[in-house]
Amino acid sequence: MFYKINEVKALPDYCLLVSFVTGEKKKYNVKPLFNKWEQFKALMMITGLFEQVKVDTGGYGVSWNDNIDLSCNELYFNGIAV
């Protein structure tokens, strides 16, 4: 089952506010990924890149560019309900 995304907003301190089609909202902290996946470091090194996050076509994830993305299920299961 996929938890499709309706909207995503970049928050301060490298967090995302993710709205799902179910009406649920979750806050997801991207910072731990900087040490886990090399490509995520670009989000803190390139000014303004983090704020360019967008929902992928179909709502199955979010992305910043061709190399940096997160799946809808990652955001749903590891995000904190708000």
PyMOL commands that set and color helices and strands:
alter all, ss='L'
color gray80, all
select helices_A, chain A and resi 32-36+38-45+50-52+57-59+72-78
alter helices_A, ss='H'
color red, helices_A
select strands_A, chain A and resi 5-11+15-20+25-29+54-55+61-63+69-71+80-81
alter strands_A, ss='S'
color yellow, strands_A
deselect
rebuild
show_as cartoon
